[in-house]
């Protein structure tokens, strides 16, 4: 918040030397309003929150406080005292810098021992293992598994580097002696009566008790609880069926594609020239992909391969049969002989996909969506293919920001499925922000 205000005031001062920056120093207590708003939104501590949900809460809270400040300057008739340009600049910068600073803080400190809160996982089955793996793989969530408990003596030992100490009766001891305040009940197969007993018993020891339901693969971001006359209900908002969000997504697609395309025109022309100078062949390459409702379309890219690429691949795999398994598994090769010198750079930076802005403008693709696939990949999606064709494929997506080529094919399918089931504009904005970082670091690109 200080950086946002300082930058806005500094730019205004450079624009107009008669401007008095000292006038804004006295406003420093206003920062407390933002801290209070974030606290009321449950952002302190920001643990266990999905990035898209955190972005939504941060943005709404920030905008609300700025609206309150704007109304206050009007009511107290001090609007002429402060610069409107400075106010709007600080507003815009805050919306960007606050989520960015939180992400940077997590990136720097999430792996530190003192970061986050210890948590006990109740249940050493497959669900418990999945929970431990997820929490260890994503330390930014803020929950660190320190112990796993299970009544089955055969499961005691070590699970994913976390000790399985004993039965569930040890939970109150851990809560008291290790001051663990978070517990995760990962036993979806337990009978209802037993599960209620566990929740009642351990709810007294742990102020924060998270229950993992037997609803794997279902929407998780936009599920809310409902009290139906004392009966617990879960409301799932089907974002894909709501015309408002879909229209907003299309407006964002067209707007950003037009602006980005016009700004990048000179750069696109330079890339085209380099491709021509590097190897013979066309500048663009169109490949048939499967889109919304199963319709076929040509996804355009800058050509990154040599001519007769299919023949080159066939001969290469015949000479190196040990790589055939990698190709059949991932449909990619880490050292692809078909890729040109310029093409390798384009792929590592994802610049080869910029022509797909045309596909976005035509309504065949979206800026964010599942990875566009070819007909041969349909069988790998199985029953999830019906879900895949509910939305337009995207230039970027969860696969792009979650390791790209370092992920297995099944993980890509799962990421696409997660995106579709949890789709929202906030998730799109989060993925777009993450894409810039992934492209700069070239993580998983080849």
C-alpha positions as CSV (number, residue, x, y, z in Angstrom):
1,X,0.0,0.0,0.0
2,X,2.9,2.4,0.8
3,X,4.5,1.6,-2.5
4,X,1.3,2.1,-4.4
5,X,0.7,5.5,-2.8
6,X,4.3,6.5,-3.1
7,X,4.5,5.7,-6.8
8,X,1.3,7.5,-7.5
9,X,2.4,10.6,-5.6
10,X,5.8,10.5,-7.2
11,X,4.5,10.3,-10.7
12,X,2.1,13.2,-10.1
13,X,5.0,15.3,-8.6
14,X,7.2,14.7,-11.7
15,X,4.2,15.6,-13.9
16,X,3.6,18.9,-12.1
17,X,6.4,20.5,-10.0
18,X,4.0,22.7,-8.1
19,X,2.4,19.6,-6.6
20,X,3.0,19.2,-2.8
21,X,3.8,15.5,-2.0
22,X,4.1,16.3,1.8
23,X,0.3,16.7,1.8
24,X,-0.2,13.0,1.5
25,X,2.2,11.9,4.3
26,X,-0.4,12.8,6.9
27,X,-2.7,10.2,5.3
28,X,-0.6,7.2,6.5
29,X,-3.2,6.1,9.1
30,X,-5.5,5.3,6.2
31,X,-3.4,2.1,5.6
32,X,-5.0,0.8,8.8
33,X,-8.4,0.7,7.0
34,X,-7.0,-1.6,4.4
35,X,-5.5,-3.9,7.0
36,X,-8.8,-3.9,8.8
37,X,-10.7,-4.7,5.6
38,X,-8.4,-7.6,4.8
39,X,-8.7,-9.0,8.3
40,X,-12.5,-8.9,8.1
41,X,-12.3,-10.8,4.8
42,X,-10.4,-13.5,6.6
43,X,-7.1,-12.8,4.8
44,X,-5.1,-12.8,8.0
45,X,-3.8,-15.5,8.2
46,X,-4.2,-16.3,4.5
47,X,-3.9,-20.0,4.8
48,X,-5.7,-22.7,2.9
49,X,-7.2,-20.3,0.4
50,X,-7.3,-21.0,-3.3
51,X,-5.4,-18.3,-5.2
52,X,-8.4,-17.3,-7.3
53,X,-10.6,-16.8,-4.1
54,X,-7.8,-14.8,-2.4
55,X,-7.5,-12.6,-5.5
56,X,-11.3,-12.0,-5.5
57,X,-11.3,-11.1,-1.8
58,X,-8.3,-8.8,-2.0
59,X,-9.6,-7.0,-5.1
60,X,-13.1,-6.4,-3.6
61,X,-11.8,-5.3,-0.2
62,X,-9.3,-2.9,-1.9
63,X,-11.9,-1.4,-4.1
64,X,-14.4,-1.0,-1.3
65,X,-12.0,1.0,0.9
66,X,-11.1,3.3,-2.0
67,X,-14.8,3.8,-2.7
68,X,-15.2,4.7,1.0
69,X,-12.3,7.1,0.8
70,X,-13.7,8.7,-2.3
71,X,-17.1,9.2,-0.6
72,X,-15.3,10.7,2.5
73,X,-13.5,13.3,0.4
74,X,-16.8,14.3,-1.1
75,X,-18.7,14.5,2.2
76,X,-16.0,16.5,4.0
77,X,-15.5,18.7,0.9
78,X,-11.8,18.1,0.6
79,X,-11.9,16.8,-2.9
80,X,-10.1,19.9,-4.3
81,X,-7.3,19.4,-1.7
82,X,-6.1,16.1,-3.1
83,X,-5.3,15.2,-6.7
84,X,-7.9,12.9,-8.4
85,X,-5.2,11.5,-10.7
86,X,-3.1,10.6,-7.7
87,X,-6.1,8.9,-6.0
88,X,-7.0,6.9,-9.1
89,X,-3.3,5.9,-9.7
90,X,-3.0,4.7,-6.1
91,X,-6.2,2.7,-6.6
92,X,-5.0,1.0,-9.7
93,X,-1.6,0.2,-8.3
94,X,-3.0,-1.2,-5.1
95,X,-5.2,-3.6,-7.0
96,X,-2.0,-5.0,-8.7
97,X,0.7,-4.6,-6.0
98,X,-1.2,-6.0,-3.0
99,X,-1.8,-9.5,-4.5
100,X,1.7,-9.3,-6.1
101,X,3.4,-8.6,-2.7
102,X,1.5,-11.4,-1.0
103,X,2.6,-13.8,-3.8
104,X,6.2,-12.6,-3.5
105,X,6.1,-13.1,0.2
106,X,4.9,-16.7,-0.2
107,X,7.5,-17.3,-2.9
108,X,10.3,-16.1,-0.6
109,X,9.3,-17.6,2.7
110,X,6.8,-20.5,2.2
111,X,9.6,-23.1,2.5
112,X,10.9,-21.6,5.8
113,X,10.4,-23.7,8.9
114,X,8.6,-20.9,10.7
115,X,6.1,-20.3,7.9
116,X,2.5,-21.4,8.3
117,X,0.8,-23.6,10.9
118,X,1.4,-27.2,11.9
119,X,-1.5,-29.6,11.1
120,X,-2.4,-33.1,12.0
121,X,-3.9,-35.4,9.4
122,X,-6.4,-37.9,10.7
123,X,-6.3,-40.9,8.4
124,X,-3.4,-42.6,6.7
125,X,-5.2,-44.0,3.7
126,X,-5.0,-42.8,0.1
127,X,-6.9,-39.7,0.9
128,X,-4.5,-38.8,3.8
129,X,-1.6,-39.5,1.5
130,X,-3.0,-37.1,-1.1
131,X,-3.5,-34.4,1.5
132,X,0.0,-34.7,2.8
133,X,1.4,-34.7,-0.7
134,X,-0.6,-31.6,-1.6
135,X,0.4,-29.6,1.5
136,X,4.1,-30.5,1.1
137,X,4.1,-29.7,-2.6
138,X,2.3,-26.4,-2.1
139,X,3.8,-24.9,1.1
140,X,2.2,-21.5,0.2
141,X,-1.1,-22.9,1.5
142,X,0.3,-22.4,5.0
143,X,-0.6,-25.8,6.6
144,X,2.4,-28.0,7.4
145,X,1.6,-31.7,8.2
146,X,3.6,-32.6,11.3
147,X,2.0,-36.0,12.1
148,X,-0.5,-38.5,10.7
149,X,-2.8,-40.6,12.9
150,X,-4.7,-43.8,12.1
151,X,-6.2,-46.6,14.2
152,X,-4.8,-49.2,11.8
153,X,-1.5,-50.4,13.3
154,X,-0.3,-51.6,9.9
155,X,-0.3,-48.0,8.5
156,X,2.0,-46.7,11.2
157,X,5.5,-45.6,10.2
158,X,6.3,-42.9,7.8
159,X,4.1,-41.5,5.0
160,X,5.6,-39.0,2.5
161,X,8.2,-38.0,5.0
162,X,5.6,-37.4,7.8
163,X,5.5,-39.8,10.8
164,X,2.4,-41.9,11.3
165,X,2.5,-41.8,15.1
166,X,-0.4,-44.0,16.2
167,X,-4.1,-44.0,16.7
168,X,-6.6,-41.2,16.7
169,X,-6.6,-41.1,20.5
170,X,-3.2,-39.3,20.3
171,X,-4.8,-36.3,18.7
172,X,-5.7,-34.4,21.9
173,X,-2.1,-35.0,23.2
174,X,-0.6,-33.5,20.0
175,X,-3.0,-30.6,20.2
176,X,-2.0,-29.9,23.8
177,X,1.7,-30.6,23.8
178,X,2.7,-29.4,20.3
179,X,0.0,-26.6,20.3
180,X,-1.4,-27.9,17.0
181,X,-4.6,-26.0,16.2
182,X,-5.4,-27.4,12.8
183,X,-6.5,-31.0,12.0
184,X,-7.6,-32.4,8.7
185,X,-10.0,-35.4,8.7
186,X,-9.1,-37.4,5.6
187,X,-11.3,-40.5,6.1
188,X,-14.1,-40.3,3.5
189,X,-14.8,-44.0,3.7
190,X,-15.6,-44.0,7.4
191,X,-19.3,-44.8,8.2
192,X,-21.4,-41.7,9.0
193,X,-21.9,-42.6,12.7
194,X,-18.1,-43.0,13.2
195,X,-17.3,-39.8,11.3
196,X,-19.7,-37.8,13.5
197,X,-18.1,-39.3,16.6
198,X,-14.6,-38.3,15.3
199,X,-15.8,-34.7,14.5
200,X,-17.4,-34.3,18.0
201,X,-14.5,-35.8,19.9
202,X,-11.7,-33.9,18.1
203,X,-13.6,-30.7,17.5
204,X,-12.9,-29.9,21.2
205,X,-9.1,-30.3,20.8
206,X,-8.6,-28.5,17.5
207,X,-10.2,-25.0,16.9
208,X,-9.8,-25.6,13.1
209,X,-11.1,-28.9,11.8
210,X,-11.2,-29.5,8.1
211,X,-13.2,-32.4,6.7
212,X,-12.3,-33.9,3.3
213,X,-15.6,-35.2,1.8
214,X,-16.0,-38.1,-0.6
215,X,-16.4,-35.8,-3.6
216,X,-13.1,-36.1,-5.4
217,X,-12.9,-34.3,-8.7
218,X,-15.9,-32.1,-8.0
219,X,-16.0,-28.4,-8.0
220,X,-14.2,-27.0,-5.0
221,X,-13.7,-23.2,-5.5
222,X,-17.3,-22.2,-5.6
223,X,-19.0,-24.5,-3.2
224,X,-20.8,-22.8,-0.3
225,X,-22.6,-24.4,2.7
226,X,-26.4,-24.0,3.1
227,X,-28.4,-24.5,6.3
228,X,-31.6,-26.2,5.2
229,X,-33.6,-26.2,8.4
230,X,-30.7,-27.8,10.3
231,X,-29.6,-30.0,7.4
232,X,-26.2,-29.3,6.0
233,X,-26.3,-28.6,2.3
234,X,-23.6,-27.8,-0.3
235,X,-24.5,-25.4,-3.0
236,X,-22.4,-25.7,-6.2
237,X,-22.6,-22.7,-8.5
238,X,-22.4,-23.8,-12.1
239,X,-20.5,-20.9,-13.5
240,X,-20.4,-22.5,-17.0
241,X,-24.2,-22.2,-17.2
242,X,-24.4,-18.5,-16.2
243,X,-24.6,-16.1,-19.2
244,X,-23.2,-13.1,-17.3
245,X,-19.8,-14.6,-16.5
246,X,-19.5,-16.1,-20.0
247,X,-20.3,-12.7,-21.6
248,X,-17.7,-11.0,-19.3
249,X,-15.1,-13.6,-20.3
250,X,-15.8,-13.0,-24.0
251,X,-15.5,-9.2,-23.5
252,X,-12.2,-9.6,-21.7
253,X,-10.9,-11.9,-24.5
254,X,-11.8,-9.5,-27.3
255,X,-10.6,-6.4,-25.4
256,X,-7.2,-7.8,-24.4
257,X,-6.6,-9.5,-27.7
258,X,-7.2,-6.3,-29.7
259,X,-5.1,-4.2,-27.4
260,X,-2.3,-6.8,-27.2
261,X,-2.4,-7.5,-30.9
262,X,-2.0,-3.9,-31.9
263,X,0.8,-3.2,-29.4
264,X,2.7,-6.3,-30.5
265,X,2.4,-5.8,-34.3
266,X,6.0,-4.6,-34.8
267,X,7.3,-7.4,-32.6
268,X,5.2,-10.0,-34.5
269,X,6.6,-8.6,-37.8
270,X,10.2,-9.0,-36.4
271,X,9.5,-12.6,-35.4
272,X,8.2,-13.4,-38.9
273,X,11.3,-12.0,-40.5
274,X,13.6,-14.1,-38.2
275,X,11.6,-17.3,-39.0
276,X,12.0,-16.7,-42.7
277,X,15.8,-16.0,-42.4
278,X,16.3,-19.1,-40.2
279,X,14.7,-21.9,-42.3
280,X,12.6,-22.3,-45.5
281,X,8.9,-22.6,-45.2
282,X,5.8,-20.5,-44.2
283,X,5.8,-18.2,-41.2
284,X,2.6,-19.5,-39.7
285,X,1.6,-23.1,-39.1
286,X,-2.1,-24.1,-38.6
287,X,-3.0,-27.3,-36.9
288,X,-6.5,-28.8,-36.6
289,X,-7.7,-28.8,-32.9
290,X,-10.9,-29.7,-31.1
291,X,-12.8,-26.7,-29.8
292,X,-16.1,-25.8,-28.1
293,X,-18.8,-28.4,-28.6
294,X,-16.4,-30.6,-30.4
295,X,-16.0,-28.3,-33.4
296,X,-12.7,-28.5,-35.3
297,X,-10.7,-25.4,-36.0
298,X,-7.2,-24.4,-37.1
299,X,-5.0,-23.2,-34.2
300,X,-2.3,-20.9,-35.6
301,X,1.3,-20.7,-34.3
302,X,4.5,-19.3,-35.6
303,X,6.3,-22.1,-37.3
304,X,8.9,-23.6,-35.0
305,X,9.7,-26.8,-36.9
306,X,11.5,-27.7,-40.1
307,X,9.7,-28.7,-43.3
308,X,8.4,-32.3,-43.5
309,X,8.5,-32.4,-39.7
310,X,6.4,-35.6,-39.6
311,X,9.0,-37.5,-41.7
312,X,11.8,-36.1,-39.6
313,X,10.1,-37.3,-36.4
314,X,9.5,-40.8,-37.9
315,X,13.1,-41.3,-38.9
316,X,14.3,-39.9,-35.5
317,X,12.2,-42.4,-33.5
318,X,13.3,-45.2,-35.7
319,X,16.9,-44.4,-34.9
320,X,16.2,-43.8,-31.2
321,X,13.5,-46.3,-30.2
322,X,14.1,-45.6,-26.5
323,X,12.4,-42.2,-27.0
324,X,9.3,-43.6,-28.5
325,X,7.8,-44.3,-25.1
326,X,8.4,-40.6,-24.1
327,X,6.6,-39.5,-27.3
328,X,3.7,-41.8,-26.9
329,X,3.3,-40.9,-23.2
330,X,3.6,-37.1,-23.5
331,X,3.2,-36.3,-27.2
332,X,6.4,-34.2,-26.7
333,X,10.2,-34.8,-26.8
334,X,12.6,-32.9,-24.6
335,X,15.1,-32.8,-27.4
336,X,12.9,-32.6,-30.5
337,X,14.9,-32.8,-33.8
338,X,12.2,-31.0,-35.7
339,X,12.5,-27.7,-33.9
340,X,14.5,-24.9,-35.6
341,X,16.9,-22.6,-33.8
342,X,14.4,-19.7,-33.7
343,X,11.7,-22.2,-33.0
344,X,13.4,-23.3,-29.8
345,X,13.5,-19.8,-28.5
346,X,9.9,-19.2,-29.5
347,X,8.8,-22.3,-27.7
348,X,10.8,-21.6,-24.5
349,X,9.2,-18.1,-24.3
350,X,5.8,-19.3,-25.6
351,X,6.0,-16.6,-28.3
352,X,5.1,-19.1,-30.9
353,X,1.5,-19.0,-29.7
354,X,1.0,-15.3,-30.2
355,X,-0.8,-15.8,-33.5
356,X,-3.6,-17.6,-31.6
357,X,-4.8,-14.1,-30.7
358,X,-6.5,-14.3,-34.1
359,X,-8.2,-17.5,-32.9
360,X,-9.4,-15.7,-29.8
361,X,-10.8,-12.8,-31.8
362,X,-12.7,-15.3,-34.1
363,X,-14.2,-16.9,-31.0
364,X,-12.5,-20.3,-31.6
365,X,-10.3,-20.0,-28.5
366,X,-10.1,-18.0,-25.3
367,X,-7.2,-16.3,-23.6
368,X,-7.5,-18.9,-20.7
369,X,-8.9,-22.4,-21.0
370,X,-7.9,-26.0,-21.3
371,X,-5.1,-27.0,-23.6
372,X,-6.3,-27.4,-27.2
373,X,-6.0,-31.0,-28.2
374,X,-6.0,-33.1,-31.4
375,X,-8.2,-36.0,-32.3
376,X,-5.6,-38.6,-31.2
377,X,-5.6,-37.2,-27.7
378,X,-9.4,-37.7,-27.2
379,X,-9.0,-41.3,-26.0
380,X,-6.6,-40.1,-23.3
381,X,-9.3,-37.8,-21.8
382,X,-11.8,-40.7,-21.7
383,X,-15.1,-39.8,-20.0
384,X,-13.7,-36.3,-19.2
385,X,-13.8,-35.4,-22.9
386,X,-17.5,-34.5,-22.6
387,X,-16.5,-32.0,-20.0
388,X,-13.6,-30.7,-22.0
389,X,-15.7,-29.5,-25.0
390,X,-18.0,-27.5,-22.7
391,X,-15.6,-24.5,-23.0
392,X,-13.2,-23.0,-25.5
393,X,-9.6,-24.1,-25.4
394,X,-7.2,-21.4,-24.2
395,X,-3.9,-19.8,-25.2
396,X,-2.8,-20.4,-21.6
397,X,-4.3,-22.4,-18.7
398,X,-3.6,-24.2,-15.5
399,X,-1.3,-26.6,-17.4
400,X,0.8,-23.6,-18.6
401,X,1.3,-22.3,-15.0
402,X,1.7,-25.6,-13.3
403,X,4.9,-27.0,-14.8
404,X,4.0,-27.2,-18.5
405,X,6.0,-30.0,-20.0
406,X,7.3,-31.1,-16.6
407,X,3.8,-32.5,-15.8
408,X,2.6,-36.0,-16.9
409,X,-0.2,-36.2,-19.4
410,X,-2.7,-37.4,-16.8
411,X,-1.8,-34.4,-14.7
412,X,-2.6,-32.2,-17.7
413,X,-6.0,-33.9,-18.0
414,X,-6.7,-33.4,-14.3
415,X,-5.7,-29.7,-14.5
416,X,-8.0,-29.1,-17.5
417,X,-10.8,-30.9,-15.6
418,X,-10.2,-28.8,-12.5
419,X,-10.3,-25.6,-14.5
420,X,-13.6,-26.4,-16.2
421,X,-15.3,-27.4,-13.0
422,X,-14.0,-24.4,-11.0
423,X,-14.1,-21.9,-13.8
424,X,-14.6,-18.2,-13.0
425,X,-13.3,-14.8,-14.1
426,X,-11.1,-14.7,-11.0
427,X,-9.5,-17.9,-11.8
428,X,-8.8,-16.6,-15.3
429,X,-7.2,-13.4,-13.9
430,X,-5.0,-15.5,-11.6
431,X,-3.8,-17.7,-14.5
432,X,-3.1,-14.7,-16.7
433,X,-1.0,-13.2,-13.9
434,X,0.9,-16.5,-13.3
435,X,1.5,-16.9,-17.1
436,X,3.6,-13.8,-17.2
437,X,5.9,-15.2,-14.5
438,X,6.1,-18.7,-16.0
439,X,7.0,-17.3,-19.4
440,X,9.8,-15.1,-17.9
441,X,11.2,-18.0,-15.9
442,X,10.8,-20.5,-18.8
443,X,9.8,-23.2,-16.3
444,X,8.9,-26.5,-17.9
445,X,9.4,-25.1,-21.4
446,X,11.0,-27.1,-24.2
